[in-house]
Amino acid sequence: MKWKYVLLAACIFFIAVLQSTVLDYARVFNVKPNLFILFIISFALIRGNVEGATVGFFTGLTQDIISGKMLGFYALMGLYLGLAAGSLNKRLYRENIIVVIFFSFVSTLAYESVVYLTYEWGIYFFSSLVKNQIDILFALKNIILPEAVYNSVVSVFMHAIVIRLTDRFESAEKPVGKY
């Protein structure tokens, strides 16, 4: 049971390393996929809302530590994302790849829109008022939509990895019958 948490922590650490180093070279249209979002969605769809929210919180906390902007913002976003994706666990066929692709697209749109509106828009709000322009449509067209499409493509691979990971969890949690 304890090795499950160690394995999850190792996965989150590995995703953080990939996100901050290797994926900078995998940019398409100057956008890279957000593996944090994809891991939270895939894990929550398979394991449910409680485990999804927990993994979302710790994944978001890791993203907070890496970004260094404000501690707790991404943790709260990951918690809500894991809770929302996990609540669909019993209603949908969780291993259907179309569900994963669709939910990755919609979640990325919502997640990145909130991030843009709070961080970027909040920082540049007063300068935009002075210039009399707000670049929400620019961000939607050039950052948020391409990232949502990119995340949808990468979610196929991430979901396959998470399914294999959770299968190991479930096989280890089964009681061993000794006669």
SEPA-631423 format. One record per residue (C-alpha): chain; x, y, z. Coordinates in steps of 0.25 Angstrom, whole numbers. Each point is the difference from the previous one (the first is absolute). Example, Ala and Ser with C-alpha at 12.3 -4.5 7.8 and 13.67 -1.06 7.14 Angstrom:
NODE   ch       x       y       z
NODE    A      49     -18      31
NODE    A       6      14      -2
***
This chain:
NODE   ch       x       y       z
NODE    A       0       0       0
NODE    A      11      10       3
NODE    A       8      -3     -12
NODE    A     -13       5      -8
NODE    A       3      14       6
NODE    A      15      -1      -3
NODE    A      -3      -4     -14
NODE    A     -10      12      -2
NODE    A      10       9       6
NODE    A      10      -5     -10
NODE    A     -10       2     -12
NODE    A      -3      14       4
NODE    A      15       3       2
NODE    A       3      -6     -14
NODE    A     -11       8      -6
NODE    A       5      12       6
NODE    A      14      -2      -6
NODE    A      -6      -3     -14
NODE    A      -9      12       1
NODE    A      12      10       4
NODE    A      11      -6      -9
NODE    A      -3      -9     -11
NODE    A     -14       5      -5
NODE    A       7      14      -3
NODE    A       5      -7     -12
NODE    A     -13      -6      -4
NODE    A      -7      13      -3
NODE    A     -10       1     -11
NODE    A      -5      14      -4
NODE    A       8       5      12
NODE    A      -9      -9      10
NODE    A       4     -12       8
NODE    A      -9     -10       6
NODE    A      -4       1      15
NODE    A       3     -14       5
NODE    A      -5       4      14
NODE    A     -14       2      -5
NODE    A       0     -13      -8
NODE    A       5      -8      12
NODE    A     -10       6       9
NODE    A     -11      -3     -10
NODE    A       4     -14      -4
NODE    A       2      -4      15
NODE    A     -13       6       4
NODE    A      -8      -6     -11
NODE    A       5     -14       4
NODE    A       1       1      15
NODE    A     -11       9       4
NODE    A      -2      14       6
NODE    A       7      -2      14
NODE    A      13      -6      -6
NODE    A      -1      10     -12
NODE    A      -2      12       9
NODE    A      12      -5       9
NODE    A       9      -2     -12
NODE    A      -5      13      -6
NODE    A       4       7      13
NODE    A      14      -5       0
NODE    A       2       1     -14
NODE    A      -4      14       0
NODE    A       9       3      12
NODE    A      11      -6      -8
NODE    A      -3      10     -11
NODE    A      -1      11      10
NODE    A      14      -3       5
NODE    A       5       0     -14
NODE    A      -6      12      -5
NODE    A       3       8      13
NODE    A     -11      10      -2
NODE    A     -10      -2      11
NODE    A       0     -12       9
NODE    A     -14      -7       0
NODE    A      -6       5     -13
NODE    A       3     -12      -9
NODE    A      -2      -9      12
NODE    A     -15       5       1
NODE    A      -2      -1     -15
NODE    A       5     -14       0
NODE    A      -9      -4      12
NODE    A     -12       6      -8
NODE    A       4      -7     -13
NODE    A       2     -13       7
NODE    A     -13       1       7
NODE    A      -7       3     -13
NODE    A       6     -10      -8
NODE    A      -1     -11      11
NODE    A     -15       3       2
NODE    A      -2      -5     -15
NODE    A       6     -13       4
NODE    A     -13      -8       3
NODE    A      -8       7     -11
NODE    A       9      -3     -12
NODE    A       8     -11      -5
NODE    A      13       4       5
NODE    A      10      -7      -9
NODE    A      -7       6     -13
NODE    A      11       8      -7
NODE    A     -11       9      -6
NODE    A      -4       4      14
NODE    A      14       3       4
NODE    A       3       8     -12
NODE    A     -13       8       1
NODE    A       2       3      15
NODE    A      15       4      -2
NODE    A      -4      10     -10
NODE    A     -11       6       8
NODE    A       8       0      13
NODE    A      12       6      -7
NODE    A      -9      11      -5
NODE    A      -6       3      14
NODE    A      13      -2       7
NODE    A       8       9      -8
NODE    A     -10      11      -2
NODE    A      -1       1      15
NODE    A      15       0       1
NODE    A       1      11     -10
NODE    A     -11       8       6
NODE    A       6       0      14
NODE    A      15       1      -3
NODE    A       2       6     -13
NODE    A     -13       9      -1
NODE    A       2       4      15
NODE    A      14       4      -2
NODE    A      -3       8     -13
NODE    A     -14       5       3
NODE    A       5      14       4
NODE    A       9       1     -12
NODE    A     -11      -5      -9
NODE    A      -9      10       5
NODE    A      10      11      -3
NODE    A       2      -5     -14
NODE    A     -15      -3      -1
NODE    A       1     -14      -5
NODE    A      -1     -14       6
NODE    A       6     -12      -7
NODE    A      -9     -11       5
NODE    A      -3      -4     -15
NODE    A      15       0      -3
NODE    A       2      -9      11
NODE    A     -11      -9      -3
NODE    A       4      -1     -15
NODE    A      15      -1       2
NODE    A       2      -7      13
NODE    A     -12      -7       6
NODE    A      -6      -6     -12
NODE    A      13      -6      -6
NODE    A       3      -5      14
NODE    A     -13      -7       1
NODE    A       2      -7     -13
NODE    A      14      -4       3
NODE    A      -5      -5      14
NODE    A     -11      -8      -7
NODE    A      10      -7      -9
NODE    A      10      -3      12
NODE    A     -11      -5       9
NODE    A      -1     -13      -8
NODE    A      14      -3       4
NODE    A      -1       5      14
NODE    A     -13      -8       3
NODE    A       6     -13      -5
NODE    A      11       2      10
NODE    A      -9       4      11
NODE    A      -9     -13      -3
NODE    A      13      -9       2
NODE    A       4       7      12
NODE    A     -14      -1       7
NODE    A      -1     -15      -5
NODE    A      12      -2       9
NODE    A      -6       7      12
NODE    A     -13      -8      -2
NODE    A       8     -13      -1
NODE    A       8       3      13
NODE    A     -12       4       7
NODE    A      -7     -13      -2
NODE    A       0     -10      12
NODE    A       9     -12      -2
NODE    A      -8     -13       3
NODE    A       9     -10       7
NODE    A      -6     -14       2
***
